[in-house]
């Protein structure tokens, strides 16, 4: 569905960030590369939540996939929800081979303010130092972090639809084989963002949402989330028309209420907007697809619209654009009642017709059953009547008009 954007003043806010590179992963940059960059953009992102338990003297190996390419890769590590300092004496980045294995020769050590050891206070983040080189678009990278001592509360992103790996005891961050990585996990540990300097001005679209944006219901380790589909579509465009994608969905998340705690659905969209979205470099458009969990929890139409209006006001106040995604069908799910369906329809009418969002991505129209619009099309149903499967995520990723997501 096409969109009309309100023109917003471009803000020149930037974050003090630094970078990392890897041989084989990151190719050598030409001598004039420093003069050709278009600014820092978030090529991959995840929203901070909390994982249960603790980690003690082990290495976690996360796998991420870039959206756009660029030089001087930066990795942002988060202890935002921690209750004690997070200490790591070794962090490596490499190019994924398969599973927990790394392409031989691609692994390089990261530093933080010149040191190989980083201590991140509770509630804080750290960004790695830069090394010259380029990272391609749509590339799977490994980020391996050795935890010194025992963690307290773990900042993590649950239900990532991507396996991460936990090692046997000790520092295995530099290992390129998978031998030490005996335990799979469905969470990203401490990993918050990957940032590059784009070769020309590129902006990031942050997709703010719940499990449907995290893409629960897709095949794990295959990057079939609808934001991944969107990123792949942009990668096929000529370079000046590309946008980066940062996926800021949290399973179970709501627009209203809720704080981050173990086993929770993360802090609400209103509570996490600044930290998860607006502080990430290059974010110019927020694409919000969230509200079904609020409806399930008993929110009224008026309460949910008031929450949307606060998101709109805050994004606009930051000089950015915000696009509303219509809520996908839930008619054969545990969420459905006739009364809750009426709220979903009223919310979608607001998103489509109020003009308060800068544009609309009509995910509802892309995924509904024409014979029963309250339900997902059978070919798109992940099995619970609520979460779209791989095909449904393909339809969602194909729905937005690419040029109209750019904030003008």
NORPE-V590903 format. One record per pair of residues at least 24 apart in sequence whose ideal C-beta (glycine too) atoms are under 10 Angstrom apart, sorted by the first residue. I is the first residue (numbers start at 1). J is the second residue. If there is no record, write none. Layout:
# NORPE-V590903
((I,J) (I,J))
This chain:
# NORPE-V590903
((1,326) (1,352) (1,359) (1,360) (1,361) (1,362) (1,363) (1,365) (1,366) (1,399) (1,400) (1,401) (1,404) (2,359) (2,360) (2,362) (2,400) (2,401) (2,403) (2,404) (3,321) (3,323) (3,324) (3,357) (3,358) (3,359) (3,360) (3,361) (3,362) (3,400) (3,401) (3,403) (3,404) (3,405) (3,406) (4,355) (4,358) (4,359) (4,360) (4,404) (4,408) (5,285) (5,321) (5,322) (5,323) (5,357) (5,358) (5,359) (5,404) (5,405) (5,406) (5,407) (5,408) (6,316) (6,321) (6,322) (6,355) (6,356) (6,357) (6,358) (6,359) (6,407) (6,408) (7,321) (7,358) (7,407) (7,408) (8,284) (8,285) (8,315) (8,316) (8,318) (8,319) (8,320) (8,321) (8,322) (8,358) (8,407) (8,408) (9,319) (9,320) (10,201) (10,203) (10,284) (10,319) (10,320) (10,407) (10,408) (11,284) (11,318) (11,319) (11,320) (12,39) (12,319) (13,278) (13,279) (13,281) (13,318) (13,319) (14,39) (14,40) (14,281) (14,282) (15,40) (15,42) (15,74) (15,76) (15,127) (15,193) (15,195) (15,279) (15,280) (15,281) (15,282) (16,127) (17,42) (17,72) (17,74) (17,75) (17,76) (17,125) (17,127) (17,128) (17,129) (17,130) (17,193) (17,195) (17,197) (17,280) (17,281) (18,72) (18,74) (18,75) (18,76) (18,110) (18,111) (18,112) (18,113) (18,114) (18,126) (18,127) (18,128) (18,129) (18,130) (18,131) (18,195) (19,70) (19,71) (19,72) (19,73) (19,74) (19,75) (19,110) (19,127) (19,128) (19,129) (19,130) (19,131) (19,132) (19,133) (19,135) (19,194) (19,195) (19,196) (19,197) (20,72) (20,73) (20,74) (20,75) (20,91) (20,92) (20,93) (20,108) (20,109) (20,110) (20,111) (20,112) (20,127) (20,128) (20,129) (20,130) (20,131) (20,133) (20,135) (20,143) (20,194) (20,195) (21,71) (21,72) (21,73) (21,74) (21,93) (21,108) (21,110) (21,128) (21,129) (21,130) (21,131) (21,132) (21,133) (21,134) (21,135) (22,73) (22,92) (22,93) (22,94) (22,95) (22,102) (22,103) (22,105) (22,106) (22,107) (22,108) (22,109) (22,110) (22,131) (22,133) (22,135) (22,141) (22,142) (23,94) (23,95) (23,105) (23,106) (23,107) (23,108) (23,131) (23,133) (24,94) (24,95) (24,102) (24,103) (24,104) (24,105) (24,106) (24,107) (24,108) (24,133) (25,73) (25,93) (25,94) (25,95) (25,96) (25,102) (25,103) (25,105) (25,106) (25,107) (25,108) (25,133) (25,134) (25,135) (25,136) (25,139) (25,141) (25,142) (26,71) (26,72) (26,73) (26,93) (26,95) (26,106) (26,108) (26,131) (26,132) (26,133) (26,134) (26,135) (26,136) (26,139) (26,141) (26,196) (27,71) (27,132) (27,133) (27,134) (27,135) (27,136) (28,71) (28,132) (28,133) (28,134) (29,71) (29,72) (29,131) (29,132) (29,133) (29,134) (29,197) (30,71) (30,132) (30,134) (31,132) (33,71) (33,72) (33,132) (33,133) (33,134) (33,197) (33,199) (34,71) (34,72) (34,132) (34,197) (36,71) (36,197) (36,198) (36,199) (36,200) (37,70) (37,71) (37,72) (37,196) (37,197) (37,198) (37,199) (37,200) (37,201) (37,202) (38,70) (38,197) (38,198) (38,199) (38,200) (38,201) (38,202) (38,203) (38,239) (38,240) (38,282) (39,70) (39,196) (39,197) (39,198) (39,200) (39,201) (39,202) (39,203) (39,281) (39,282) (40,70) (40,72) (40,74) (40,195) (40,196) (40,197) (40,198) (40,202) (40,204) (40,280) (40,281) (40,282) (41,67) (41,68) (41,70) (41,195) (41,196) (41,197) (41,198) (41,201) (41,202) (41,203) (41,204) (41,242) (41,243) (41,244) (41,246) (41,280) (41,281) (41,282) (41,283) (41,284) (42,67) (42,68) (42,74) (42,76) (42,192) (42,193) (42,194) (42,195) (42,196) (42,203) (42,204) (42,205) (42,206) (42,244) (42,245) (42,246) (42,248) (42,277) (42,279) (42,280) (42,281) (42,282) (42,283) (43,67) (43,68) (43,69) (43,70) (43,73) (43,74) (43,135) (43,137) (43,138) (43,139) (43,141) (43,193) (43,194) (43,195) (43,196) (43,198) (43,202) (43,204) (43,231) (43,244) (43,245) (43,246) (43,281) (43,282) (44,68) (44,73) (44,75) (44,139) (44,141) (44,191) (44,192) (44,193) (44,194) (44,195) (44,196) (44,204) (44,231) (44,244) (44,245) (44,246) (44,247) (45,76) (45,157) (45,191) (45,192) (45,193) (45,194) (45,195) (45,204) (45,206) (45,207) (45,227) (45,244) (45,245) (45,246) (45,247) (45,248) (45,276) (45,277) (45,280) (45,281) (45,283) (46,76) (46,78) (46,156) (46,157) (46,160) (46,162) (46,187) (46,188) (46,191) (46,192) (46,193) (46,194) (46,214) (46,246) (46,247) (46,248) (46,249) (46,250) (46,276) (47,78) (47,80) (47,157) (47,158) (47,188) (47,192) (47,206) (47,207) (47,208) (47,209) (47,213) (47,214) (47,246) (47,247) (47,248) (47,249) (47,250) (47,251) (47,253) (47,260) (47,266) (47,267) (47,269) (47,272) (47,275) (47,276) (47,277) (48,78) (48,79) (48,80) (48,81) (48,82) (48,125) (48,155) (48,156) (48,157) (48,188) (48,190) (48,191) (48,192) (48,248) (48,250) (48,260) (48,266) (48,267) (48,272) (48,275) (48,276) (49,80) (49,81) (49,154) (49,155) (49,156) (49,157) (49,158) (49,159) (49,187) (49,188) (49,250) (49,251) (49,252) (49,253) (49,260) (49,261) (49,262) (49,263) (49,264) (49,265) (49,266) (49,267) (49,272) (49,276) (50,80) (50,81) (50,82) (50,83) (50,153) (50,154) (50,155) (50,156) (50,157) (50,158) (50,187) (50,260) (50,261) (50,262) (50,263) (50,264) (50,266) (50,267) (51,81) (51,151) (51,153) (51,154) (51,155) (51,156) (51,157) (51,158) (51,185) (51,186) (51,187) (51,188) (51,189) (51,190) (51,262) (51,263) (52,153) (52,154) (52,156) (52,158) (52,187) (52,262) (52,263) (53,151) (53,153) (53,154) (53,262) (54,84) (54,147) (54,150) (54,151) (54,152) (54,153) (54,154) (55,86) (55,145) (55,146) (55,147) (55,149) (55,150) (55,151) (55,152) (55,154) (55,156) (55,166) (55,189) (55,190) (56,147) (56,148) (56,149) (56,150) (56,151) (56,169) (57,146) (57,147) (57,148) (57,149) (57,150) (57,167) (57,168) (57,169) (57,170) (57,171) (58,145) (58,146) (58,147) (58,150) (58,151) (58,166) (58,167) (58,168) (58,169) (58,170) (58,171) (58,172) (58,180) (58,181) (58,183) (59,88) (59,90) (59,91) (59,92) (59,144) (59,145) (59,146) (59,147) (59,165) (59,166) (59,167) (59,168) (59,169) (59,170) (59,171) (59,172) (59,173) (59,174) (59,175) (59,180) (59,181) (59,189) (60,88) (60,143) (60,144) (60,145) (60,146) (60,147) (60,154) (60,156) (60,164) (60,165) (60,166) (60,167) (60,172) (60,173) (60,181) (60,183) (60,185) (60,187) (60,188) (60,189) (60,190) (60,191) (61,92) (61,94) (61,96) (61,99) (61,100) (61,101) (61,102) (61,142) (61,143) (61,144) (61,145) (61,163) (61,164) (61,165) (61,166) (61,167) (61,172) (61,173) (61,175) (61,178) (61,180) (61,181) (61,185) (61,189) (62,93) (62,141) (62,142) (62,143) (62,144) (62,145) (62,156) (62,157) (62,160) (62,162) (62,163) (62,164) (62,165) (62,185) (62,187) (62,188) (62,189) (62,190) (62,191) (63,96) (63,99) (63,100) (63,140) (63,141) (63,142) (63,143) (63,144) (63,160) (63,162) (63,163) (63,164) (63,165) (63,188) (63,191) (63,221) (63,223) (64,93) (64,96) (64,139) (64,140) (64,141) (64,142) (64,143) (64,160) (64,162) (64,164) (64,188) (64,191) (64,193) (64,194) (65,96) (65,137) (65,138) (65,139) (65,140) (65,141) (65,162) (65,194) (65,223) (65,225) (65,228) (65,231) (65,232) (65,245) (65,247) (66,135) (66,136) (66,137) (66,138) (66,139) (66,140) (66,141) (66,194) (66,196) (66,231) (66,235) (66,244) (66,245) (67,137) (67,138) (67,139) (67,194) (67,196) (67,202) (67,204) (67,205) (67,227) (67,228) (67,230) (67,231) (67,232) (67,234) (67,235) (67,242) (67,243) (67,244) (67,245) (67,246) (67,247) (68,135) (68,136) (68,137) (68,138) (68,196) (68,198) (68,199) (68,202) (68,203) (68,204) (68,231) (68,234) (68,235) (68,239) (68,242) (68,243) (68,244) (68,245) (68,282) (69,134) (69,135) (69,136) (69,137) (69,138) (69,139) (69,196) (69,198) (69,199) (69,202) (69,235) (69,239) (69,242) (69,244) (70,134) (70,135) (70,136) (70,137) (70,194) (70,195) (70,196) (70,197) (70,198) (70,199) (70,200) (70,202) (70,244) (70,282) (71,130) (71,131) (71,132) (71,133) (71,134) (71,135) (71,196) (71,197) (71,198) (71,199) (72,129) (72,130) (72,131) (72,132) (72,133) (72,134) (72,135) (72,195) (72,196) (72,197) (73,108) (73,110) (73,128) (73,130) (73,131) (73,133) (73,134) (73,135) (73,141) (73,194) (73,195) (73,196) (73,197) (74,110) (74,127) (74,128) (74,129) (74,130) (74,193) (74,194) (74,195) (74,196) (74,197) (74,281) (75,110) (75,112) (75,126) (75,127) (75,128) (75,129) (75,141) (75,143) (75,145) (75,190) (75,191) (75,192) (75,193) (75,194) (75,195) (76,125) (76,126) (76,127) (76,128) (76,190) (76,191) (76,192) (76,193) (76,194) (76,195) (76,279) (76,280) (76,281) (77,110) (77,112) (77,118) (77,120) (77,124) (77,125) (77,126) (77,127) (77,128) (77,143) (77,145) (77,155) (77,189) (77,190) (77,191) (77,192) (77,193) (78,120) (78,123) (78,124) (78,125) (78,126) (78,155) (78,156) (78,157) (78,188) (78,189) (78,190) (78,191) (78,192) (78,193) (78,275) (78,276) (79,118) (79,119) (79,120) (79,121) (79,122) (79,123) (79,124) (79,125) (79,126) (79,151) (79,152) (79,153) (79,154) (79,155) (79,190) (79,192) (80,120) (80,122) (80,123) (80,124) (80,125) (80,155) (80,190) (80,192) (80,260) (80,267) (80,272) (80,275) (80,276) (81,122) (81,123) (81,152) (81,153) (81,154) (81,155) (81,156) (81,259) (81,260) (81,261) (81,262) (81,264) (81,266) (81,267) (82,120) (82,121) (82,122) (82,123) (82,124) (82,151) (82,152) (82,153) (82,154) (82,155) (82,190) (83,122) (83,123) (83,151) (83,152) (83,153) (83,154) (83,155) (84,121) (84,122) (84,149) (84,150) (84,151) (84,152) (84,153) (85,118) (85,119) (85,120) (85,121) (85,122) (85,124) (85,148) (85,149) (85,151) (85,152) (86,118) (86,119) (86,120) (86,121) (86,122) (86,124) (86,125) (86,126) (86,145) (86,147) (86,148) (86,149) (86,151) (86,152) (86,153) (86,154) (86,155) (86,190) (87,117) (87,118) (87,119) (87,120) (87,146) (87,147) (87,148) (87,149) (87,150) (87,151) (88,112) (88,116) (88,117) (88,118) (88,119) (88,120) (88,126) (88,144) (88,145) (88,146) (88,147) (88,148) (88,171) (88,173) (88,190) (89,115) (89,116) (89,117) (89,118) (89,119) (89,145) (89,146) (89,147) (89,148) (89,171) (89,173) (90,116) (90,117) (90,118) (90,144) (90,145) (90,146) (90,147) (90,148) (90,171) (90,172) (90,173) (90,174) (91,116) (91,117) (91,118) (91,126) (91,128) (91,143) (91,144) (91,145) (91,146) (91,173) (91,190) (92,142) (92,143) (92,144) (92,145) (92,146) (92,171) (92,172) (92,173) (92,174) (92,175) (92,176) (93,128) (93,131) (93,135) (93,141) (93,142) (93,143) (93,144) (93,145) (93,173) (93,194) (94,141) (94,142) (94,143) (94,144) (94,173) (94,174) (94,175) (94,176) (95,135) (95,136) (95,139) (95,140) (95,141) (95,142) (95,176) (96,139) (96,140) (96,141) (96,142) (97,140) (97,142) (97,176) (97,177) (97,178) (98,140) (98,178) (98,221) (99,163) (99,165) (99,178) (99,181) (99,184) (99,221) (100,142) (100,144) (100,163) (100,164) (100,165) (100,166) (100,167) (100,172) (100,175) (100,176) (100,177) (100,178) (100,179) (100,180) (100,181) (100,182) (100,183) (100,184) (101,142) (101,165) (101,175) (101,176) (101,177) (101,178) (101,179) (101,181) (102,141) (102,142) (102,144) (102,174) (102,175) (102,176) (102,177) (102,178) (103,140) (103,142) (103,176) (104,176) (104,177) (105,176) (106,141) (106,142) (106,176) (107,142) (107,144) (107,173) (107,174) (107,175) (107,176) (108,133) (108,174) (109,144) (109,173) (109,174) (110,143) (110,144) (110,145) (110,173) (117,146) (117,148) (118,145) (118,148) (119,148) (120,155) (120,190) (122,152) (122,153) (122,155) (123,155) (123,275) (125,155) (125,190) (125,192) (125,193) (125,275) (125,279) (126,190) (126,192) (127,192) (127,193) (127,195) (127,281) (128,194) (128,195) (130,195) (130,197) (134,196) (134,197) (134,199) (135,194) (135,196) (136,235) (137,196) (137,231) (137,232) (137,234) (137,235) (137,236) (137,239) (137,242) (137,244) (138,223) (138,228) (138,231) (138,232) (138,234) (138,235) (140,221) (140,223) (141,194) (142,173) (142,176) (143,173) (143,188) (143,189) (143,190) (143,191) (143,194) (144,171) (144,172) (144,173) (144,174) (144,175) (144,176) (144,181) (145,171) (145,173) (145,189) (145,190) (145,191) (146,170) (146,171) (146,172) (146,173) (146,174) (147,171) (147,189) (147,190) (151,189) (151,190) (153,260) (153,261) (153,262) (154,187) (154,189) (154,190) (154,262) (155,188) (155,189) (155,190) (155,191) (155,192) (155,260) (156,185) (156,186) (156,187) (156,188) (156,189) (156,190) (156,191) (157,186) (157,187) (157,188) (157,189) (157,190) (157,191) (157,192) (157,214) (157,247) (157,248) (157,249) (157,250) (157,251) (157,266) (158,185) (158,186) (158,187) (158,188) (158,211) (158,214) (158,216) (158,250) (158,251) (158,252) (158,263) (158,264) (158,265) (158,266) (159,186) (159,187) (159,211) (159,214) (159,215) (159,216) (159,220) (159,249) (159,250) (159,251) (159,252) (160,185) (160,186) (160,187) (160,188) (160,189) (160,191) (160,214) (160,215) (160,216) (160,220) (160,221) (160,225) (160,247) (160,251) (161,186) (161,211) (161,214) (161,215) (161,216) (161,217) (161,218) (161,219) (161,220) (161,221) (161,222) (161,223) (161,224) (161,225) (161,228) (161,247) (161,249) (161,251) (161,393) (162,186) (162,187) (162,188) (162,220) (162,221) (162,222) (162,223) (162,225) (163,187) (163,220) (163,221) (164,188) (164,189) (164,191) (165,189) (184,220) (184,221) (186,216) (186,220) (192,275) (192,276) (192,279) (192,280) (193,246) (193,276) (193,279) (193,280) (193,281) (194,244) (194,246) (195,244) (195,246) (195,280) (195,281) (195,282) (196,244) (196,281) (196,282) (197,281) (197,282) (198,239) (198,242) (198,244) (198,282) (199,239) (199,242) (200,239) (200,240) (200,242) (201,240) (201,282) (202,234) (202,239) (202,240) (202,241) (202,242) (202,243) (202,244) (202,282) (202,284) (202,406) (203,242) (203,243) (203,244) (203,282) (203,283) (203,284) (203,285) (203,320) (203,321) (203,405) (203,406) (203,407) (204,243) (204,244) (204,245) (204,246) (204,277) (204,280) (204,281) (204,282) (204,283) (204,284) (204,285) (204,286) (205,230) (205,231) (205,234) (205,243) (205,244) (205,245) (205,246) (205,247) (205,282) (205,283) (205,284) (205,285) (205,286) (205,287) (205,321) (205,323) (205,400) (205,405) (205,406) (205,407) (206,244) (206,245) (206,246) (206,247) (206,248) (206,273) (206,276) (206,277) (206,278) (206,280) (206,282) (206,283) (206,284) (206,285) (206,286) (206,287) (206,288) (206,315) (206,320) (206,322) (207,231) (207,245) (207,246) (207,247) (207,248) (207,249) (207,277) (207,285) (207,286) (207,287) (207,288) (207,289) (207,290) (207,323) (207,325) (207,361) (208,246) (208,247) (208,248) (208,249) (208,250) (208,253) (208,255) (208,269) (208,272) (208,273) (208,276) (208,277) (208,286) (208,287) (208,288) (208,289) (208,290) (208,311) (208,315) (208,322) (208,323) (208,325) (209,247) (209,248) (209,249) (209,250) (209,251) (209,253) (209,255) (209,269) (209,287) (209,288) (209,289) (209,290) (209,291) (209,292) (209,293) (209,325) (209,363) (210,249) (210,250) (210,251) (210,252) (210,253) (210,254) (210,255) (210,265) (210,266) (210,269) (210,289) (210,290) (210,291) (210,292) (210,293) (210,294) (211,249) (211,250) (211,251) (211,252) (211,253) (211,265) (211,292) (211,293) (211,386) (211,387) (212,249) (212,251) (212,253) (212,289) (212,290) (212,292) (212,293) (212,325) (212,327) (212,328) (212,330) (212,363) (212,367) (212,382) (212,386) (212,387) (212,388) (212,392) (212,393) (212,396) (213,247) (213,248) (213,249) (213,250) (213,251) (213,253) (213,287) (213,288) (213,289) (213,290) (213,325) (213,363) (213,393) (213,396) (214,247) (214,248) (214,249) (214,250) (214,251) (214,252) (214,253) (214,387) (215,247) (215,249) (215,251) (215,382) (215,387) (215,388) (215,389) (215,390) (215,392) (215,393) (215,396) (215,397) (216,249) (216,251) (216,252) (216,382) (216,384) (216,386) (216,387) (216,388) (217,380) (217,381) (217,382) (217,383) (217,384) (217,386) (217,387) (217,388) (217,389) (217,390) (217,392) (217,393) (218,382) (218,387) (218,388) (218,389) (218,390) (218,391) (218,392) (218,393) (218,394) (219,389) (219,390) (219,393) (222,390) (224,389) (224,390) (224,391) (224,392) (224,393) (224,394) (224,397) (225,249) (225,390) (225,393) (225,396) (225,397) (226,289) (226,325) (226,361) (226,363) (226,366) (226,367) (226,388) (226,390) (226,392) (226,393) (226,394) (226,395) (226,396) (226,397) (226,398) (226,399) (226,400) (227,287) (227,289) (227,393) (227,396) (227,397) (228,393) (228,394) (228,397) (229,390) (229,393) (229,394) (229,395) (229,396) (229,397) (229,398) (229,399) (230,287) (230,361) (230,393) (230,396) (230,397) (230,398) (230,399) (230,400) (230,402) (230,405) (231,397) (232,397) (233,397) (233,398) (233,400) (233,402) (234,402) (234,405) (236,402) (237,402) (237,403) (241,402) (241,403) (241,406) (242,402) (242,406) (243,282) (243,284) (243,285) (243,402) (243,403) (243,405) (243,406) (243,407) (244,280) (244,281) (244,282) (244,283) (244,284) (245,287) (245,397) (245,405) (246,276) (246,277) (246,280) (246,281) (246,282) (246,283) (246,286) (248,272) (248,273) (248,275) (248,276) (248,277) (248,280) (248,283) (248,286) (248,287) (248,288) (248,290) (249,276) (249,289) (249,290) (250,276) (250,290) (250,293) (251,293) (251,387) (252,293) (252,296) (252,297) (253,290) (253,292) (253,293) (253,294) (254,290) (254,291) (254,292) (254,293) (254,294) (254,295) (254,296) (254,297) (254,299) (254,304) (254,307) (255,288) (255,290) (255,291) (255,292) (255,293) (255,294) (255,299) (255,303) (255,304) (255,305) (255,306) (255,307) (255,308) (255,310) (255,311) (256,290) (256,291) (256,293) (256,294) (256,297) (256,299) (256,303) (256,304) (256,306) (256,307) (256,308) (256,310) (257,293) (257,294) (257,297) (257,299) (257,303) (257,307) (258,293) (258,294) (258,297) (265,293) (265,297) (268,293) (268,294) (268,307) (269,294) (269,307) (269,308) (269,310) (269,311) (270,307) (270,308) (270,310) (270,311) (270,314) (273,310) (273,311) (273,314) (273,315) (273,318) (274,314) (274,318) (277,311) (277,314) (277,315) (277,318) (277,320) (277,322) (278,314) (278,315) (278,317) (278,318) (278,319) (278,320) (283,315) (283,318) (283,320) (283,407) (284,318) (284,319) (284,320) (284,321) (284,405) (284,406) (284,407) (284,408) (285,315) (285,320) (285,321) (285,322) (285,323) (285,358) (285,359) (285,404) (285,405) (285,406) (285,407) (285,408) (286,311) (286,312) (286,314) (286,315) (286,318) (286,320) (286,321) (286,322) (286,323) (286,324) (286,357) (286,358) (286,407) (287,321) (287,322) (287,323) (287,324) (287,325) (287,357) (287,359) (287,361) (287,363) (287,400) (287,405) (288,312) (288,315) (288,322) (288,323) (288,324) (288,325) (288,351) (288,357) (288,361) (289,323) (289,324) (289,325) (289,326) (289,327) (289,328) (289,351) (289,361) (289,363) (289,364) (289,396) (290,324) (290,325) (290,327) (291,324) (291,325) (291,326) (291,327) (291,343) (291,344) (291,347) (291,348) (291,351) (292,327) (292,328) (292,329) (292,330) (292,333) (292,335) (292,340) (292,343) (292,344) (292,347) (292,386) (293,335) (294,327) (294,343) (294,347) (295,327) (295,330) (295,335) (295,336) (295,337) (295,339) (295,340) (295,341) (295,342) (295,343) (295,344) (295,347) (296,330) (296,333) (296,334) (296,335) (296,336) (296,337) (296,340) (296,386) (297,335) (298,340) (298,343) (299,340) (299,343) (299,347) (300,343) (300,346) (301,342) (301,343) (301,344) (301,345) (301,346) (301,347) (301,349) (301,350) (302,343) (302,346) (303,343) (304,343) (304,344) (304,346) (304,347) (304,350) (305,346) (305,347) (305,350) (305,351) (305,354) (305,356) (308,347) (308,350) (308,351) (308,354) (308,356) (308,357) (309,350) (309,354) (309,356) (311,357) (312,354) (312,356) (312,357) (312,358) (313,356) (315,357) (315,358) (315,407) (316,356) (316,358) (319,407) (320,358) (320,407) (321,357) (321,358) (321,359) (321,405) (321,406) (321,407) (321,408) (322,356) (322,357) (322,358) (322,359) (322,407) (323,351) (323,357) (323,358) (323,359) (323,360) (323,361) (323,400) (323,404) (323,405) (323,407) (324,348) (324,350) (324,351) (324,352) (324,354) (324,356) (324,357) (324,358) (324,359) (324,360) (324,361) (324,362) (324,363) (325,351) (325,357) (325,359) (325,360) (325,361) (325,362) (325,363) (325,364) (325,366) (325,396) (325,399) (325,400) (326,350) (326,351) (326,352) (326,360) (326,361) (326,362) (326,363) (326,364) (326,365) (326,366) (326,367) (326,368) (326,399) (327,351) (327,363) (327,364) (328,363) (328,364) (328,365) (328,366) (328,367) (328,368) (328,376) (328,380) (328,386) (328,387) (328,388) (328,392) (328,395) (328,396) (329,363) (329,364) (329,367) (329,368) (329,369) (329,372) (329,373) (329,374) (329,375) (329,376) (329,377) (329,380) (329,381) (329,385) (329,386) (329,388) (330,374) (330,375) (330,376) (330,384) (330,385) (330,386) (330,387) (331,368) (331,369) (331,372) (331,373) (331,374) (331,375) (331,376) (331,385) (331,386) (332,369) (332,372) (332,374) (332,375) (332,376) (332,378) (332,381) (332,384) (332,385) (332,386) (333,375) (333,376) (333,381) (333,384) (333,385) (333,386) (333,387) (334,384) (334,385) (334,386) (335,384) (335,385) (335,386) (336,374) (336,375) (336,385) (336,386) (338,374) (341,373) (341,374) (344,374) (345,373) (345,374) (358,404) (358,405) (358,407) (358,408) (359,400) (359,401) (359,404) (359,405) (359,407) (360,400) (360,401) (360,404) (361,396) (361,399) (361,400) (361,401) (361,404) (361,405) (362,396) (362,399) (362,400) (363,388) (363,392) (363,395) (363,396) (363,397) (363,399) (363,400) (364,396) (364,399) (365,395) (365,399) (366,392) (366,394) (366,395) (366,396) (366,397) (366,398) (366,399) (366,400) (367,391) (367,392) (367,393) (367,395) (367,396) (367,399))
